[in-house]
Amino acid sequence: MENTSNLIDVAQMEETIIDLEEFINSYKEKECFITHMHDYGKFNNFDSNRWVFYDELAQHNKYIEFSLFDDLITDKIISYEELQLIKCLLIEYLDNGIGYKSIMRYYNSIYSLIEISENFRIRDDQELSMILKRDAKYLIYSISITDYINFLDSIGWAEDGHLVALNYFYENYIGNKTDNSVKALPKTVDIFKFGYYMDKFYNEENDEILINLFFPLRLWWKITNVIPMRPSEFTTKIKRNCIKDEGGNYLLYINRVKVTSSENSKVKNSRASIPLLNRVGISKDIYDLIQEYLNITSSDELTETLLSYKTYKKYSNAFHQKFNSTSFDYVPLIEKSVKVYQEYFNLDTLNKLLELFYSKIIKGKYGEDNISGHLNLGDTRHLAFTTLMLQGISPIEIAMLGGHTTLAAQNHYTYHASYYVDSEILKFIANKNIHNEISSKSLKDIILGKPRNPYKDLSECNMTDDGVGYCTADFNKDVCGSNTCVLCSLWWCYPSNFNYVKMKDYIETKSLIPLREKLIKEEKFLTYLLKTAKVVNIDGLLELDKDCDENIQKQVTQIKSVADEIIFLQKKLIEYGENNDLLN
């Protein structure tokens, strides 16, 4: 795991706070919204009660009607400020290349839940479940609700009812089939292969077009595996002048802001919150990588964000011409019938680069077609949370890095310790295959390397639980060298392939399987501790209760210990040149 201890320097922690008007103006000025407003002239502006979109497939206009909220605002169920924030979210959807049809569906879904729940006036899951069953006629898209609440949380506006709904929809609608609270990631080997081919590509490739075309994807992989950023933050929120060298301390400015309400607002979020960091520490390697990209894209003087759409278009077109590939120009992922014009780098652009890298580089260039699942852009955020937790970073600090203002907002993130285990094994296998060496004795080496004659008369020894060998230790003077008998220098068995196979089966069934089951139980208990953690309000900021913090840290240590034991034993079972299942 990459060390992340330099990510937060509490002494230099900075939080940017702006008022609502300034925040909304920043969305009014977004290029995607300005372009759309120009398309429809007098029919559209931010404060209009109706936004107009043209459906090219149906050949007529479609509308988002904000007047739906009039009665709710009059009855003080929702404030006008909150309606403005909903409009900001819709602009963010536009900014990330989401098609008009989806935006309208998401808007109607958000409105429906606000109406039937009286703007998230809910106390618990059961109450929300009853509301949804009672008003089943309303079509609620879970992704739109979680997007909306995450958006509110990211600026410090999420209230308790929002957080109840957030975790309800994650646990009941967005999880995988085996455990609804856990996001399904690709297989560890598939994640490992992506990282392997990314490194291989940039170590070997000489073609300037390919190197520069995929550079934004390289930045995403390197940065978001360490800092748990939302994909939309990475593509559209990081500004051009985002890095700084302060005497060897390297900083990345991530442009997060907390929004305060106006004086006459009916909605004032007085709940204590976690600070929203606007900068984090980064390694020199990441700093140099960003600087290299800034140099590559220096000709783009107009872009305000780190990622340059002009440069992307330049190398995308060159790629098309040189390699006679299908044009890689912008085509929306969600509704291909809706044409969206853009001159800025967004989430959809990065998605297309990701898929192109899989098809043209991993499969096309390197011939790798044994990948069962592709990464999604949000997967690295989950992996970063796991890395941070297993390194003992405080949940409060992890929330800071993830852009959460509450611990409850990250309850649905489960820490995939099994990913850490498998990735360490895969790195070990790759190292052996690349360097043709073994750093420590494998189980086969240990068994076949034993002398044919025992260290002493077996009548004086005890057979070990594995049923293969004997403990030759004299407990009056000898100290047991390992919890696993076969790894102790005082353990002996006759050196034969039969004994090797028998011992390998014993370790797999009696040690590794129980340890992996234990790891799952320990992870679930950690999730419980995090969900029930108590926080204290210190001068308006949240801190973890001392006892809760200690219990969480003990549990993390326990998980790390079990994971490391699995890794150690798994490595012993691996032979050089063996066709290991993890690599298939």
C-alpha positions as CSV (number, residue, x, y, z in Angstrom):
1,M,0.0,0.0,0.0
2,E,1.2,3.5,-0.8
3,N,1.9,5.5,2.4
4,T,-0.7,8.3,2.8
5,S,0.5,9.8,6.1
6,N,1.4,13.1,4.5
7,L,-2.1,13.7,3.1
8,I,-3.3,15.9,6.0
9,D,-1.2,18.4,8.0
10,V,-3.7,19.5,10.7
11,A,-1.6,22.5,11.5
12,Q,-1.9,23.7,8.0
13,M,-5.5,22.6,7.4
14,E,-7.5,25.1,5.4
15,E,-11.3,25.3,4.8
16,T,-12.8,27.6,2.2
17,I,-16.2,29.0,3.1
18,I,-18.3,31.0,0.7
19,D,-21.8,32.3,0.8
20,L,-24.6,30.8,-1.3
21,E,-24.8,33.7,-3.8
22,E,-21.2,33.3,-4.7
23,F,-21.6,29.5,-5.0
24,I,-24.6,29.8,-7.3
25,N,-22.9,32.4,-9.4
26,S,-20.1,30.0,-10.0
27,Y,-22.6,27.6,-11.5
28,K,-24.3,30.3,-13.6
29,E,-20.8,31.0,-15.1
30,K,-20.2,27.3,-16.0
31,E,-19.5,27.0,-19.7
32,C,-21.9,24.2,-20.3
33,F,-24.8,26.2,-18.8
34,I,-23.8,29.4,-20.7
35,T,-23.7,27.5,-24.0
36,H,-27.1,26.0,-23.3
37,M,-28.6,29.4,-22.4
38,H,-27.3,30.9,-25.6
39,D,-28.9,28.1,-27.5
40,Y,-32.4,29.0,-26.2
41,G,-31.9,32.8,-25.7
42,K,-34.8,34.4,-23.9
43,F,-36.4,31.1,-22.9
44,N,-33.8,30.1,-20.4
45,N,-31.8,31.6,-17.6
46,F,-30.8,30.2,-14.2
47,D,-33.8,31.8,-12.3
48,S,-36.4,30.8,-14.9
49,N,-39.2,28.6,-13.7
50,R,-38.8,26.6,-16.9
51,W,-35.7,25.2,-18.6
52,V,-36.0,24.2,-22.2
53,F,-34.2,21.3,-23.8
54,Y,-34.5,20.2,-27.4
55,D,-35.0,16.5,-28.1
56,E,-33.4,15.9,-31.5
57,L,-34.9,12.4,-31.8
58,A,-38.4,13.5,-31.1
59,Q,-37.9,16.8,-32.9
60,H,-39.5,19.0,-30.2
61,N,-38.7,20.8,-27.0
62,K,-38.9,19.3,-23.5
63,Y,-39.0,21.2,-20.3
64,I,-38.0,21.1,-16.7
65,E,-40.7,22.8,-14.7
66,F,-39.4,24.4,-11.5
67,S,-42.9,25.8,-10.8
68,L,-43.6,22.3,-9.3
69,F,-41.9,23.6,-6.2
70,D,-44.1,26.7,-5.8
71,D,-46.5,25.2,-3.4
72,L,-43.8,23.6,-1.4
73,I,-41.9,26.9,-1.1
74,T,-45.1,28.7,-0.1
75,D,-45.8,26.1,2.6
76,K,-42.2,26.4,3.8
77,I,-41.5,22.7,3.2
78,I,-38.5,23.7,1.1
79,S,-36.7,27.0,0.7
80,Y,-36.0,28.9,-2.4
81,E,-32.3,28.5,-1.6
82,E,-32.6,24.7,-1.7
83,L,-34.3,24.9,-5.1
84,Q,-31.3,26.9,-6.3
85,L,-29.1,24.2,-5.1
86,I,-31.1,21.6,-7.1
87,K,-30.5,23.7,-10.2
88,C,-26.8,23.7,-9.4
89,L,-26.9,19.9,-9.3
90,L,-28.6,19.8,-12.7
91,I,-25.9,22.1,-14.1
92,E,-23.3,19.7,-12.6
93,Y,-25.1,16.9,-14.6
94,L,-24.7,19.0,-17.7
95,D,-21.1,19.7,-16.9
96,N,-20.4,15.9,-16.7
97,G,-22.0,15.1,-20.0
98,I,-25.3,13.6,-18.7
99,G,-28.0,13.6,-21.4
100,Y,-31.1,15.8,-21.2
101,K,-33.5,12.9,-20.8
102,S,-31.6,11.5,-17.7
103,I,-31.4,15.0,-16.2
104,M,-35.2,15.4,-16.5
105,R,-35.8,12.0,-15.0
106,Y,-33.4,12.7,-12.1
107,Y,-35.0,16.1,-11.5
108,N,-38.5,14.6,-11.3
109,S,-37.3,11.9,-9.0
110,I,-35.7,14.4,-6.6
111,Y,-38.9,16.5,-6.7
112,S,-41.1,13.4,-6.0
113,L,-39.1,12.3,-2.9
114,I,-39.0,15.9,-1.5
115,E,-42.8,16.1,-2.0
116,I,-43.8,12.8,-0.4
117,S,-41.2,13.0,2.4
118,E,-41.9,16.7,3.1
119,N,-38.3,17.5,2.3
120,F,-36.6,14.5,4.0
121,R,-38.5,14.9,7.3
122,I,-37.7,11.3,8.2
123,R,-36.2,9.8,11.3
124,D,-35.2,6.3,10.2
125,D,-35.2,3.7,7.5
126,Q,-38.5,2.3,8.6
127,E,-40.3,5.6,8.2
128,L,-38.7,6.2,4.7
129,S,-39.7,2.6,3.7
130,M,-43.3,3.2,4.7
131,I,-43.4,6.5,2.7
132,L,-42.0,4.8,-0.4
133,K,-44.5,1.9,-0.1
134,R,-47.4,4.3,0.5
135,D,-46.6,6.4,-2.5
136,A,-45.3,3.6,-4.8
137,K,-46.8,5.4,-7.9
138,Y,-43.8,7.9,-7.8
139,L,-40.8,6.8,-9.8
140,I,-37.8,7.3,-7.6
141,Y,-34.3,6.8,-9.2
142,S,-32.0,5.9,-6.4
143,I,-28.9,7.3,-8.2
144,S,-30.6,10.8,-8.4
145,I,-31.3,10.8,-4.7
146,T,-27.8,9.7,-3.7
147,D,-26.3,12.2,-6.1
148,Y,-28.5,15.0,-4.6
149,I,-27.6,14.2,-1.0
150,N,-23.9,13.7,-1.7
151,F,-24.0,17.1,-3.4
152,L,-25.5,18.7,-0.3
153,D,-23.1,16.9,2.0
154,S,-20.1,18.0,-0.2
155,I,-21.0,21.7,0.6
156,G,-22.1,21.2,4.2
157,W,-25.9,21.3,3.6
158,A,-26.9,17.7,4.3
159,E,-29.3,17.3,7.3
160,D,-30.1,14.2,9.4
161,G,-33.0,13.2,7.2
162,H,-30.9,13.4,4.1
163,L,-28.3,11.1,5.6
164,V,-31.0,8.6,6.6
165,A,-32.2,8.5,3.0
166,L,-28.6,8.3,1.6
167,N,-27.8,5.2,3.6
168,Y,-31.2,3.7,2.9
169,F,-30.8,3.9,-0.9
170,Y,-27.2,2.7,-0.8
171,E,-28.1,-0.3,1.3
172,N,-31.3,-1.3,-0.5
173,Y,-30.8,-0.3,-4.1
174,I,-27.2,0.4,-5.1
175,G,-25.3,-2.4,-3.3
176,N,-24.5,-5.8,-4.9
177,K,-26.5,-9.0,-4.7
178,T,-24.6,-10.6,-1.8
179,D,-24.4,-7.7,0.5
180,N,-26.4,-4.6,-0.2
181,S,-24.2,-2.3,1.9
182,V,-21.0,-3.2,-0.1
183,K,-20.2,-1.7,-3.5
184,A,-19.3,-4.4,-6.0
185,L,-15.8,-3.8,-7.3
186,P,-14.1,-5.7,-10.2
187,K,-12.1,-8.7,-9.2
188,T,-8.8,-7.8,-7.6
189,V,-6.9,-9.5,-10.4
190,D,-8.7,-7.2,-12.9
191,I,-7.9,-4.1,-10.9
192,F,-4.3,-5.3,-10.6
193,K,-4.0,-5.9,-14.4
194,F,-5.2,-2.4,-15.1
195,G,-2.5,-0.9,-12.9
196,Y,0.1,-3.3,-14.3
197,Y,-0.7,-2.4,-18.0
198,M,-0.9,1.3,-17.1
199,D,2.6,1.2,-15.7
200,K,3.9,-1.0,-18.5
201,F,2.5,1.4,-21.1
202,Y,4.1,4.5,-19.6
203,N,7.4,2.6,-19.1
204,E,7.6,1.4,-22.6
205,E,5.6,3.6,-25.0
206,N,7.4,6.1,-27.1
207,D,4.5,7.4,-29.3
208,E,3.8,11.0,-28.3
209,I,0.2,10.8,-29.4
210,L,-0.6,7.8,-27.2
211,I,1.3,9.1,-24.2
212,N,-0.4,12.5,-24.2
213,L,-3.9,11.2,-25.1
214,F,-4.0,8.9,-22.1
215,F,-2.2,11.2,-19.7
216,P,-5.5,12.4,-18.0
217,L,-6.3,8.7,-17.3
218,R,-2.9,8.2,-15.8
219,L,-3.4,11.2,-13.5
220,W,-6.8,9.8,-12.4
221,W,-5.3,6.4,-11.6
222,K,-2.4,7.8,-9.7
223,I,-4.2,10.6,-7.8
224,T,-7.6,9.0,-6.9
225,N,-6.0,5.7,-5.7
226,V,-4.4,7.8,-2.9
227,I,-6.9,10.7,-2.4
228,P,-10.6,9.5,-2.4
229,M,-11.9,12.1,-4.8
230,R,-15.2,11.9,-6.5
231,P,-14.7,11.4,-10.3
232,S,-16.6,14.7,-11.0
233,E,-14.2,16.5,-8.7
234,F,-11.2,15.2,-10.5
235,T,-12.5,16.1,-13.9
236,T,-14.2,19.5,-13.4
237,K,-13.3,20.9,-10.0
238,I,-9.5,20.9,-9.9
239,K,-8.2,24.2,-11.1
240,R,-5.3,24.8,-13.5
241,N,-3.0,26.2,-10.8
242,C,-3.6,23.3,-8.4
243,I,-0.2,22.4,-7.2
244,K,2.3,24.1,-4.9
245,D,5.8,23.4,-3.6
246,E,6.2,24.8,-0.2
247,G,9.9,24.1,0.6
248,G,9.6,20.4,-0.3
249,N,6.1,20.0,1.0
250,Y,3.9,19.3,-2.1
251,L,0.3,20.4,-2.0
252,L,-2.7,19.7,-4.3
253,Y,-5.6,22.2,-4.1
254,I,-8.8,20.4,-4.7
255,N,-11.3,23.3,-4.7
256,R,-13.8,22.1,-2.2
257,V,-16.0,24.8,-0.5
258,K,-18.5,24.9,2.3
259,V,-21.5,27.1,1.6
260,T,-23.2,29.3,4.1
261,S,-26.8,30.4,3.8
262,S,-27.9,34.0,3.6
263,E,-29.2,35.9,6.6
264,N,-32.9,35.6,5.6
265,S,-32.7,31.9,4.8
266,K,-35.2,29.6,6.4
267,V,-32.7,26.8,6.2
268,K,-29.7,27.2,8.5
269,N,-27.4,24.2,8.9
270,S,-26.2,24.7,12.5
271,R,-25.2,21.1,13.0
272,A,-21.5,20.6,13.7
273,S,-19.6,19.4,10.7
274,I,-16.3,18.0,9.5
275,P,-14.1,20.5,7.7
276,L,-13.9,20.4,4.0
277,L,-10.3,20.5,3.0
278,N,-9.3,22.6,0.0
279,R,-5.8,21.2,-0.1
280,V,-4.0,18.0,0.7
281,G,-0.4,16.9,0.8
282,I,0.9,14.8,-2.2
283,S,4.1,12.9,-3.0
284,K,6.7,14.4,-5.1
285,D,6.0,11.7,-7.8
286,I,2.4,12.9,-8.1
287,Y,3.5,16.6,-8.0
288,D,6.0,15.9,-10.9
289,L,3.3,14.0,-12.8
290,I,0.9,16.9,-12.6
291,Q,3.7,19.3,-13.6
292,E,4.5,17.2,-16.6
293,Y,0.9,17.3,-17.7
294,L,0.8,21.1,-17.2
295,N,3.8,21.4,-19.5
296,I,2.2,19.2,-22.1
297,T,-1.0,21.3,-22.1
298,S,0.7,24.7,-21.8
299,S,-0.7,25.8,-25.2
300,D,-4.2,25.7,-23.8
301,E,-4.5,29.2,-22.3
302,L,-8.3,29.1,-21.9
303,T,-8.9,26.1,-19.8
304,E,-9.6,26.9,-16.1
305,T,-9.4,23.3,-15.0
306,L,-6.4,21.0,-14.7
307,L,-7.6,18.7,-17.5
308,S,-7.5,20.3,-21.0
309,Y,-10.2,19.5,-23.5
310,K,-8.3,21.3,-26.3
311,T,-5.3,19.0,-25.7
312,Y,-7.5,16.0,-25.5
313,K,-9.1,16.9,-28.9
314,K,-5.7,17.5,-30.5
315,Y,-4.4,14.0,-29.6
316,S,-7.8,12.3,-30.1
317,N,-7.9,13.6,-33.7
318,A,-4.2,12.7,-34.2
319,F,-4.9,9.2,-32.8
320,H,-7.8,8.8,-35.3
321,Q,-5.7,9.9,-38.3
322,K,-2.6,7.9,-37.4
323,F,-4.2,4.7,-36.4
324,N,-7.2,4.9,-38.7
325,S,-9.4,4.2,-35.7
326,T,-13.1,4.9,-35.4
327,S,-13.6,8.6,-34.5
328,F,-13.3,9.2,-30.8
329,D,-15.2,12.5,-30.8
330,Y,-17.8,13.2,-28.1
331,V,-20.8,10.9,-28.0
332,P,-22.9,10.9,-24.8
333,L,-22.8,7.6,-23.0
334,I,-26.4,7.7,-21.7
335,E,-28.5,8.9,-24.6
336,K,-26.8,8.7,-27.9
337,S,-29.9,10.3,-29.5
338,V,-29.2,13.6,-27.7
339,K,-26.3,15.6,-29.0
340,V,-24.3,17.7,-26.5
341,Y,-21.7,20.1,-27.6
342,Q,-18.7,20.7,-25.4
343,E,-15.4,22.4,-25.3
344,Y,-14.4,21.3,-21.8
345,F,-13.1,18.1,-20.3
346,N,-15.7,16.3,-18.2
347,L,-16.6,13.0,-16.7
348,D,-17.8,11.6,-20.0
349,T,-14.5,12.4,-21.7
350,L,-12.6,10.5,-19.0
351,N,-15.0,7.6,-19.3
352,K,-14.3,7.4,-23.0
353,L,-10.5,7.4,-22.4
354,L,-10.9,4.6,-19.9
355,E,-12.8,2.4,-22.3
356,L,-10.4,3.3,-25.1
357,F,-7.4,2.3,-23.0
358,Y,-9.1,-1.1,-22.3
359,S,-9.9,-1.7,-26.0
360,K,-6.9,-0.3,-27.8
361,I,-4.1,-0.7,-25.2
362,I,-4.8,-3.5,-22.8
363,K,-6.5,-5.7,-25.3
364,G,-5.3,-4.3,-28.7
365,K,-1.7,-3.6,-27.9
366,Y,-0.9,-6.2,-25.2
367,G,-3.4,-8.9,-26.2
368,E,-5.0,-9.2,-22.8
369,D,-8.5,-10.5,-23.1
370,N,-8.9,-12.3,-19.8
371,I,-10.5,-9.4,-17.9
372,S,-14.0,-10.1,-16.6
373,G,-14.8,-6.7,-15.3
374,H,-13.7,-3.2,-16.1
375,L,-13.0,-0.5,-13.6
376,N,-15.6,2.3,-13.1
377,L,-14.2,5.8,-12.5
378,G,-15.6,5.8,-8.9
379,D,-13.9,2.5,-8.0
380,T,-10.6,4.1,-7.1
381,R,-12.4,6.2,-4.5
382,H,-13.4,3.0,-2.7
383,L,-9.9,1.6,-2.9
384,A,-8.4,4.8,-1.5
385,F,-10.8,4.6,1.5
386,T,-9.6,1.0,2.1
387,T,-5.9,2.1,2.0
388,L,-6.5,5.0,4.3
389,M,-8.4,2.9,6.9
390,L,-5.8,0.1,6.9
391,Q,-3.0,2.6,7.5
392,G,-4.8,3.7,10.6
393,I,-5.9,7.1,9.4
394,S,-8.7,8.5,11.6
395,P,-12.3,8.2,10.2
396,I,-12.6,12.0,10.7
397,E,-9.6,12.6,8.5
398,I,-10.8,10.0,6.0
399,A,-14.0,11.9,5.8
400,M,-12.1,15.2,5.3
401,L,-10.1,13.6,2.4
402,G,-13.3,12.1,0.9
403,G,-15.1,15.5,0.9
404,H,-17.7,14.5,3.5
405,T,-18.9,16.9,6.2
406,T,-20.5,14.0,8.3
407,L,-19.4,10.5,9.2
408,A,-22.9,9.2,8.3
409,A,-22.3,10.2,4.7
410,Q,-19.6,7.6,4.3
411,N,-21.3,4.8,6.2
412,H,-22.0,2.9,3.0
413,Y,-18.3,2.7,2.1
414,T,-17.1,-0.7,3.2
415,Y,-13.4,-1.2,3.6
416,H,-12.3,-4.0,1.2
417,A,-9.5,-5.6,3.1
418,S,-9.8,-8.6,0.8
419,Y,-8.6,-6.3,-2.0
420,Y,-5.5,-5.4,0.0
421,V,-4.8,-9.2,0.6
422,D,-5.2,-10.2,-3.0
423,S,-3.3,-7.2,-4.4
424,E,-0.3,-8.0,-2.1
425,I,-0.3,-11.6,-3.4
426,L,-0.6,-10.5,-7.0
427,K,2.3,-8.1,-6.6
428,F,4.3,-10.9,-5.0
429,I,3.5,-13.2,-8.0
430,A,4.3,-10.5,-10.5
431,N,7.6,-9.8,-8.8
432,K,8.6,-13.5,-8.9
433,N,7.6,-13.8,-12.6
434,I,9.4,-10.6,-13.6
435,H,12.6,-11.1,-11.6
436,N,12.7,-14.9,-11.8
437,E,13.5,-15.1,-8.1
438,I,11.9,-16.1,-4.8
439,S,12.4,-13.8,-1.8
440,S,11.6,-16.5,0.8
441,K,11.1,-20.2,0.9
442,S,7.9,-21.6,-0.5
443,L,6.0,-24.4,1.3
444,K,7.4,-26.8,-1.4
445,D,10.9,-25.7,-0.7
446,I,10.4,-26.2,3.0
447,I,8.9,-29.7,2.7
448,L,11.3,-31.0,0.1
449,G,14.3,-29.4,1.8
450,K,13.9,-31.3,5.0
451,P,16.5,-34.0,5.9
452,R,15.4,-37.6,5.3
453,N,16.2,-38.4,8.9
454,P,14.4,-36.6,11.8
455,Y,16.2,-34.3,14.1
456,K,15.7,-36.9,16.9
457,D,13.8,-40.1,17.6
458,L,10.2,-39.7,16.7
459,S,9.1,-41.6,19.7
460,E,10.2,-38.6,21.7
461,C,8.2,-36.2,19.5
462,N,4.5,-35.2,19.1
463,M,2.8,-35.4,15.8
464,T,1.4,-32.0,14.9
465,D,-2.3,-31.3,14.1
466,D,-1.6,-31.2,10.4
467,G,-1.1,-35.0,10.4
468,V,2.0,-34.6,8.3
469,G,5.0,-33.9,10.5
470,Y,6.3,-33.8,14.0
471,C,7.4,-31.2,16.6
472,T,10.9,-32.0,17.7
473,A,11.2,-29.2,20.2
474,D,12.3,-29.6,23.8
475,F,9.9,-27.2,25.5
476,N,12.2,-27.1,28.6
477,K,14.7,-25.2,26.5
478,D,13.4,-24.5,23.0
479,V,11.1,-21.6,22.0
480,C,8.4,-22.3,19.4
481,G,9.5,-20.5,16.2
482,S,6.0,-20.0,14.6
483,N,2.3,-20.2,15.2
484,T,2.2,-22.3,12.0
485,C,4.1,-25.5,12.8
486,V,5.4,-26.2,9.3
487,L,7.2,-22.8,9.4
488,C,9.1,-23.6,12.6
489,S,12.7,-24.8,12.2
490,L,12.1,-27.5,14.8
491,W,9.2,-29.1,12.8
492,W,10.1,-32.1,10.7
493,C,8.4,-34.4,8.1
494,Y,9.7,-36.8,5.5
495,P,10.5,-34.8,2.3
496,S,8.1,-36.1,-0.3
497,N,5.6,-34.7,-2.8
498,F,2.8,-36.6,-1.0
499,N,3.6,-34.7,2.3
500,Y,3.8,-31.4,0.4
501,V,0.4,-31.9,-1.2
502,K,-1.1,-33.0,2.1
503,M,0.3,-30.0,4.0
504,K,-0.8,-27.6,1.2
505,D,-4.3,-28.9,1.5
506,Y,-4.2,-28.5,5.3
507,I,-3.1,-24.9,5.2
508,E,-5.7,-24.0,2.6
509,T,-8.6,-25.7,4.4
510,K,-7.6,-25.3,8.1
511,S,-5.9,-21.9,8.0
512,L,-6.7,-19.8,5.0
513,I,-10.4,-20.5,4.7
514,P,-11.0,-19.8,8.4
515,L,-8.8,-16.7,8.3
516,R,-10.7,-15.3,5.3
517,E,-14.0,-16.0,7.0
518,K,-12.6,-14.2,10.1
519,L,-11.6,-11.2,7.9
520,I,-15.1,-10.8,6.6
521,K,-16.5,-10.9,10.2
522,E,-13.9,-8.4,11.4
523,E,-14.8,-6.1,8.4
524,K,-18.5,-6.2,9.3
525,F,-17.7,-5.4,12.9
526,L,-15.6,-2.4,11.8
527,T,-18.5,-1.2,9.7
528,Y,-20.8,-1.5,12.7
529,L,-18.3,0.5,14.9
530,L,-18.1,3.2,12.2
531,K,-21.9,3.4,11.9
532,T,-22.4,3.7,15.6
533,A,-19.4,5.9,16.3
534,K,-20.1,8.9,18.6
535,V,-18.8,12.3,17.6
536,V,-18.3,15.3,19.8
537,N,-18.8,19.0,18.9
538,I,-15.7,21.0,19.6
539,D,-16.1,24.7,18.6
540,G,-18.5,23.7,15.8
541,L,-16.3,21.0,14.4
542,L,-16.8,17.2,14.7
543,E,-14.3,15.0,16.4
544,L,-14.5,11.3,17.2
545,D,-15.3,10.3,20.7
546,K,-12.1,9.1,22.3
547,D,-13.4,5.6,23.3
548,C,-14.9,5.1,19.8
549,D,-11.7,6.2,18.2
550,E,-9.7,3.7,20.3
551,N,-12.1,0.8,19.5
552,I,-12.0,1.6,15.8
553,Q,-8.2,1.7,15.8
554,K,-8.0,-1.6,17.6
555,Q,-10.4,-3.1,15.1
556,V,-8.3,-1.8,12.2
557,T,-5.2,-3.3,13.7
558,Q,-7.0,-6.6,14.1
559,I,-8.1,-6.6,10.5
560,K,-4.6,-5.7,9.3
561,S,-3.1,-8.5,11.4
562,V,-5.5,-11.1,10.0
563,A,-4.9,-9.8,6.5
564,D,-1.1,-9.9,6.9
565,E,-1.4,-13.5,8.2
566,I,-3.4,-14.5,5.1
567,I,-0.8,-12.8,2.8
568,F,2.1,-14.6,4.6
569,L,0.5,-18.0,4.3
570,Q,-0.7,-17.5,0.7
571,K,2.8,-16.5,-0.3
572,K,4.2,-19.7,1.1
573,L,1.9,-21.7,-1.2
574,I,3.1,-20.0,-4.3
575,E,5.8,-21.6,-6.4
576,Y,7.8,-19.8,-9.2
577,G,6.3,-20.6,-12.6
578,E,3.1,-22.0,-11.1
579,N,-0.1,-21.1,-12.9
580,N,-1.7,-19.4,-10.0
581,D,-5.5,-19.0,-9.9
582,L,-5.3,-15.4,-8.9
583,L,-3.7,-14.5,-12.2
584,N,-6.5,-16.1,-14.3
